[in-house]
Amino acid sequence: MWRMKPVVAKFRTHQEAEQATREYYRRLTPAERLEILFQLRDMHHKGDDAASGRLARVYRIAQLKRG
């Protein structure tokens, strides 16, 4: 499993911190971004059943009234 490295940084303003966060994620490769997504999903879905290992798919068919 991929582990995050602890990083400490100091910023003078919230705006500087937000900019640094955006730059960090901008520099990640698509594979690294997907890995973060899968980690977040795994942290949210702790179930052991087969359905919890997949993303939920929801379909809705809406009947529109013609007027």
The first five atom37 places (N, CA, C, CB, O) and aatype in JSON, in Angstrom:
{
  "aatype": [12, 17, 1, 12, 11, 14, 19, 19, 0, 11, 13, 1, 16, 8, 5, 6, 0, 6, 5, 0, 16, 1, 6, 18, 18, 1, 1, 10, 16, 14, 0, 6, 1, 10, 6, 9, 10, 13, 5, 10, 1, 3, 12, 8, 8, 11, 7, 3, 3, 0, 0, 15, 7, 1, 10, 0, 1, 19, 18, 1, 9, 0, 5, 10, 11, 1, 7],
  "atom_mask": [
    [1, 1, 1, 1, 1],
    [1, 1, 1, 1, 1],
    [1, 1, 1, 1, 1],
    [1, 1, 1, 1, 1],
    [1, 1, 1, 1, 1],
    [1, 1, 1, 1, 1],
    [1, 1, 1, 1, 1],
    [1, 1, 1, 1, 1],
    [1, 1, 1, 1, 1],
    [1, 1, 1, 1, 1],
    [1, 1, 1, 1, 1],
    [1, 1, 1, 1, 1],
    [1, 1, 1, 1, 1],
    [1, 1, 1, 1, 1],
    [1, 1, 1, 1, 1],
    [1, 1, 1, 1, 1],
    [1, 1, 1, 1, 1],
    [1, 1, 1, 1, 1],
    [1, 1, 1, 1, 1],
    [1, 1, 1, 1, 1],
    [1, 1, 1, 1, 1],
    [1, 1, 1, 1, 1],
    [1, 1, 1, 1, 1],
    [1, 1, 1, 1, 1],
    [1, 1, 1, 1, 1],
    [1, 1, 1, 1, 1],
    [1, 1, 1, 1, 1],
    [1, 1, 1, 1, 1],
    [1, 1, 1, 1, 1],
    [1, 1, 1, 1, 1],
    [1, 1, 1, 1, 1],
    [1, 1, 1, 1, 1],
    [1, 1, 1, 1, 1],
    [1, 1, 1, 1, 1],
    [1, 1, 1, 1, 1],
    [1, 1, 1, 1, 1],
    [1, 1, 1, 1, 1],
    [1, 1, 1, 1, 1],
    [1, 1, 1, 1, 1],
    [1, 1, 1, 1, 1],
    [1, 1, 1, 1, 1],
    [1, 1, 1, 1, 1],
    [1, 1, 1, 1, 1],
    [1, 1, 1, 1, 1],
    [1, 1, 1, 1, 1],
    [1, 1, 1, 1, 1],
    [1, 1, 1, 0, 1],
    [1, 1, 1, 1, 1],
    [1, 1, 1, 1, 1],
    [1, 1, 1, 1, 1],
    [1, 1, 1, 1, 1],
    [1, 1, 1, 1, 1],
    [1, 1, 1, 0, 1],
    [1, 1, 1, 1, 1],
    [1, 1, 1, 1, 1],
    [1, 1, 1, 1, 1],
    [1, 1, 1, 1, 1],
    [1, 1, 1, 1, 1],
    [1, 1, 1, 1, 1],
    [1, 1, 1, 1, 1],
    [1, 1, 1, 1, 1],
    [1, 1, 1, 1, 1],
    [1, 1, 1, 1, 1],
    [1, 1, 1, 1, 1],
    [1, 1, 1, 1, 1],
    [1, 1, 1, 1, 1],
    [1, 1, 1, 0, 1]
  ],
  "atom_positions": [
    [[0.84, -1.19, 0.0], [0.0, 0.0, 0.0], [0.88, 1.24, 0.0], [-0.95, 0.01, 1.22], [1.91, 1.29, 0.66]],
    [[0.46, 2.22, -0.73], [1.18, 3.48, -0.86], [0.99, 4.29, 0.41], [0.7, 4.27, -2.09], [-0.12, 4.38, 0.92]],
    [[2.05, 4.88, 0.92], [1.99, 5.69, 2.14], [2.35, 7.13, 1.84], [2.93, 5.12, 3.22], [3.21, 7.41, 1.0]],
    [[1.69, 8.04, 2.51], [2.02, 9.45, 2.37], [3.25, 9.77, 3.22], [0.82, 10.35, 2.79], [3.45, 9.21, 4.29]],
    [[4.06, 10.67, 2.71], [5.23, 11.14, 3.45], [4.83, 12.38, 4.23], [6.43, 11.43, 2.49], [4.23, 13.3, 3.67]],
    [[5.15, 12.42, 5.51], [4.8, 13.62, 6.27], [5.65, 14.82, 5.82], [4.99, 13.38, 7.79], [6.87, 14.71, 5.7]],
    [[4.99, 15.92, 5.59], [5.67, 17.13, 5.14], [5.16, 18.3, 5.98], [5.43, 17.39, 3.61], [3.96, 18.44, 6.21]],
    [[6.09, 19.12, 6.44], [5.73, 20.3, 7.21], [6.16, 21.53, 6.42], [6.38, 20.29, 8.63], [7.3, 21.61, 5.95]],
    [[5.25, 22.46, 6.27], [5.57, 23.7, 5.57], [4.88, 24.85, 6.29], [5.13, 23.63, 4.07], [3.78, 24.69, 6.83]],
    [[5.53, 26.0, 6.3], [4.95, 27.18, 6.94], [4.64, 28.21, 5.86], [5.93, 27.77, 8.02], [5.41, 28.41, 4.92]],
    [[3.5, 28.86, 6.02], [3.07, 29.88, 5.07], [2.65, 31.12, 5.83], [1.92, 29.36, 4.17], [2.19, 31.03, 6.97]],
    [[2.8, 32.25, 5.21], [2.42, 33.51, 5.84], [0.91, 33.77, 5.76], [3.17, 34.67, 5.2], [0.34, 34.4, 6.65]],
    [[0.27, 33.29, 4.7], [-1.15, 33.52, 4.52], [-1.84, 32.23, 4.09], [-1.41, 34.65, 3.49], [-1.19, 31.28, 3.64]],
    [[-3.16, 32.21, 4.23], [-3.93, 31.07, 3.76], [-3.85, 30.97, 2.23], [-5.4, 31.19, 4.21], [-3.87, 29.88, 1.67]],
    [[-3.75, 32.1, 1.59], [-3.65, 32.13, 0.12], [-2.36, 31.44, -0.34], [-3.69, 33.58, -0.4], [-2.39, 30.69, -1.32]],
    [[-1.25, 31.67, 0.34], [0.01, 31.0, 0.0], [-0.11, 29.49, 0.2], [1.17, 31.56, 0.84], [0.37, 28.71, -0.62]],
    [[-0.76, 29.09, 1.28], [-0.93, 27.66, 1.56], [-1.8, 27.01, 0.48], [-1.56, 27.45, 2.95], [-1.5, 25.92, 0.01]],
    [[-2.87, 27.68, 0.09], [-3.76, 27.16, -0.95], [-3.02, 27.04, -2.28], [-4.99, 28.07, -1.11], [-3.19, 26.05, -2.99]],
    [[-2.21, 28.02, -2.61], [-1.43, 27.99, -3.86], [-0.44, 26.83, -3.84], [-0.68, 29.32, -4.06], [-0.27, 26.14, -4.85]],
    [[0.22, 26.6, -2.71], [1.17, 25.49, -2.6], [0.46, 24.14, -2.76], [1.91, 25.54, -1.25], [0.99, 23.23, -3.39]],
    [[-0.73, 24.02, -2.18], [-1.5, 22.79, -2.32], [-1.88, 22.54, -3.77], [-2.76, 22.84, -1.45], [-1.76, 21.43, -4.27]],
    [[-2.33, 23.58, -4.44], [-2.7, 23.45, -5.86], [-1.49, 23.05, -6.71], [-3.3, 24.76, -6.38], [-1.6, 22.2, -7.59]],
    [[-0.35, 23.66, -6.44], [0.87, 23.32, -7.19], [1.28, 21.88, -6.95], [2.01, 24.27, -6.81], [1.72, 21.2, -7.87]],
    [[1.15, 21.4, -5.71], [1.5, 20.02, -5.39], [0.67, 19.05, -6.23], [1.28, 19.74, -3.88], [1.21, 18.15, -6.87]],
    [[-0.64, 19.23, -6.23], [-1.51, 18.33, -6.98], [-1.35, 18.49, -8.48], [-2.96, 18.56, -6.59], [-1.54, 17.53, -9.23]],
    [[-1.0, 19.68, -8.94], [-0.76, 19.91, -10.36], [0.48, 19.12, -10.83], [-0.58, 21.42, -10.63], [0.52, 18.67, -11.98]],
    [[1.46, 18.96, -9.97], [2.7, 18.27, -10.34], [2.58, 16.74, -10.32], [3.81, 18.68, -9.41], [3.43, 16.05, -10.87]],
    [[1.52, 16.2, -9.7], [1.36, 14.75, -9.64], [1.03, 14.18, -11.01], [0.27, 14.37, -8.64], [0.4, 14.83, -11.84]],
    [[1.47, 12.95, -11.23], [1.12, 12.27, -12.47], [-0.33, 11.78, -12.37], [2.1, 11.08, -12.75], [-0.86, 11.67, -11.26]],
    [[-0.95, 11.49, -13.49], [-2.31, 10.94, -13.43], [-2.39, 9.66, -12.59], [-2.81, 10.66, -14.83], [-3.37, 9.45, -11.87]],
    [[-1.38, 8.82, -12.67], [-1.37, 7.58, -11.88], [-1.33, 7.89, -10.38], [-0.16, 6.7, -12.27], [-2.0, 7.22, -9.59]],
    [[-0.55, 8.88, -9.99], [-0.48, 9.26, -8.58], [-1.8, 9.83, -8.1], [0.64, 10.28, -8.35], [-2.22, 9.58, -6.97]],
    [[-2.47, 10.6, -8.95], [-3.78, 11.16, -8.58], [-4.8, 10.05, -8.41], [-4.26, 12.16, -9.64], [-5.61, 10.08, -7.48]],
    [[-4.77, 9.05, -9.3], [-5.69, 7.92, -9.17], [-5.41, 7.13, -7.9], [-5.59, 7.01, -10.39], [-6.33, 6.68, -7.23]],
    [[-4.15, 6.97, -7.57], [-3.79, 6.25, -6.34], [-4.36, 6.96, -5.11], [-2.25, 6.14, -6.22], [-4.86, 6.3, -4.2]],
    [[-4.3, 8.28, -5.09], [-4.88, 9.04, -3.98], [-6.39, 8.84, -3.94], [-4.55, 10.55, -4.12], [-6.97, 8.67, -2.87]],
    [[-7.03, 8.85, -5.11], [-8.48, 8.62, -5.19], [-8.83, 7.25, -4.62], [-8.97, 8.73, -6.64], [-9.78, 7.14, -3.85]],
    [[-8.08, 6.22, -5.0], [-8.37, 4.87, -4.51], [-8.14, 4.77, -3.0], [-7.5, 3.85, -5.24], [-8.89, 4.08, -2.31]],
    [[-7.13, 5.45, -2.49], [-6.9, 5.45, -1.04], [-8.05, 6.09, -0.3], [-5.59, 6.18, -0.7], [-8.51, 5.57, 0.72]],
    [[-8.52, 7.22, -0.8], [-9.65, 7.9, -0.16], [-10.9, 7.03, -0.21], [-9.92, 9.26, -0.84], [-11.66, 6.96, 0.76]],
    [[-11.12, 6.38, -1.34], [-12.27, 5.48, -1.47], [-12.16, 4.32, -0.49], [-12.38, 4.95, -2.91], [-13.14, 3.97, 0.16]],
    [[-10.97, 3.72, -0.36], [-10.77, 2.62, 0.56], [-10.97, 3.04, 2.01], [-9.4, 2.02, 0.38], [-11.47, 2.27, 2.82]],
    [[-10.56, 4.28, 2.34], [-10.75, 4.77, 3.71], [-12.24, 4.93, 4.01], [-10.01, 6.11, 3.91], [-12.67, 4.74, 5.15]],
    [[-13.02, 5.28, 2.99], [-14.45, 5.49, 3.18], [-15.22, 4.17, 3.22], [-15.0, 6.37, 2.07], [-16.14, 4.01, 4.02]],
    [[-14.86, 3.23, 2.36], [-15.54, 1.93, 2.27], [-14.71, 0.88, 3.0], [-15.76, 1.51, 0.79], [-13.75, 0.35, 2.46]],
    [[-15.09, 0.6, 4.23], [-14.35, -0.39, 5.03], [-14.97, -1.78, 4.97], [-14.28, 0.07, 6.47], [-14.47, -2.68, 5.64]],
    [[-16.03, -1.98, 4.19], [-16.74, -3.26, 4.15], [-15.91, -4.39, 3.58], [0.0, 0.0, 0.0], [-14.97, -4.15, 2.82]],
    [[-16.26, -5.61, 3.93], [-15.56, -6.79, 3.44], [-16.32, -7.49, 2.32], [-15.31, -7.76, 4.57], [-15.82, -8.46, 1.75]],
    [[-17.52, -7.02, 2.0], [-18.3, -7.69, 0.97], [-17.8, -7.3, -0.43], [-19.78, -7.34, 1.12], [-17.06, -6.33, -0.58]],
    [[-18.22, -8.04, -1.42], [-17.74, -7.82, -2.78], [-18.19, -6.48, -3.33], [-18.22, -8.93, -3.69], [-17.46, -5.86, -4.11]],
    [[-19.36, -6.02, -2.95], [-19.88, -4.77, -3.5], [-19.09, -3.56, -3.02], [-21.33, -4.61, -3.14], [-19.05, -2.55, -3.72]],
    [[-18.49, -3.62, -1.85], [-17.77, -2.46, -1.33], [-16.47, -2.19, -2.07], [-17.48, -2.64, 0.14], [-15.9, -1.11, -1.94]],
    [[-15.98, -3.15, -2.85], [-14.75, -2.97, -3.6], [-14.95, -2.25, -4.92], [0.0, 0.0, 0.0], [-13.98, -1.96, -5.63]],
    [[-16.21, -1.95, -5.25], [-16.51, -1.29, -6.52], [-17.21, 0.03, -6.26], [-17.37, -2.19, -7.42], [-17.79, 0.25, -5.19]],
    [[-17.16, 0.9, -7.23], [-17.91, 2.14, -7.15], [-19.39, 1.85, -7.38], [-17.39, 3.18, -8.16], [-19.74, 1.01, -8.21]],
    [[-20.23, 2.53, -6.67], [-21.68, 2.35, -6.83], [-22.13, 2.95, -8.15], [-22.45, 2.98, -5.66], [-21.68, 4.03, -8.54]],
    [[-23.01, 2.27, -8.83], [-23.57, 2.79, -10.08], [-25.06, 2.99, -9.86], [-23.3, 1.82, -11.28], [-25.77, 2.08, -9.43]],
    [[-25.5, 4.16, -10.16], [-26.9, 4.5, -9.97], [-27.45, 5.01, -11.28], [-27.08, 5.55, -8.83], [-26.87, 5.89, -11.91]],
    [[-28.57, 4.45, -11.7], [-29.22, 4.88, -12.93], [-30.61, 5.39, -12.58], [-29.29, 3.72, -13.97], [-31.3, 4.8, -11.74]],
    [[-31.02, 6.44, -13.2], [-32.36, 6.98, -12.98], [-32.93, 7.35, -14.34], [-32.33, 8.22, -12.02], [-32.31, 8.07, -15.12]],
    [[-34.12, 6.85, -14.61], [-34.81, 7.19, -15.84], [-35.93, 8.14, -15.46], [-35.36, 5.91, -16.59], [-36.82, 7.79, -14.68]],
    [[-35.89, 9.32, -16.0], [-36.88, 10.34, -15.69], [-37.83, 10.49, -16.87], [-36.2, 11.69, -15.35], [-37.4, 10.65, -18.01]],
    [[-39.11, 10.44, -16.58], [-40.11, 10.68, -17.59], [-40.42, 12.17, -17.63], [-41.39, 9.84, -17.32], [-40.84, 12.74, -16.62]],
    [[-40.22, 12.8, -18.77], [-40.46, 14.22, -18.9], [-41.86, 14.46, -19.45], [-39.42, 14.88, -19.81], [-42.31, 13.75, -20.35]],
    [[-42.53, 15.43, -18.91], [-43.87, 15.79, -19.39], [-43.72, 16.72, -20.58], [-44.72, 16.45, -18.26], [-42.95, 17.68, -20.55]],
    [[-44.47, 16.42, -21.6], [-44.46, 17.29, -22.79], [-45.57, 18.32, -22.64], [-44.64, 16.46, -24.11], [-46.72, 17.97, -22.35]],
    [[-45.23, 19.54, -22.84], [-46.23, 20.55, -22.58], [-46.39, 21.56, -23.61], [0.0, 0.0, 0.0], [-47.22, 22.46, -23.48]]
  ]
}
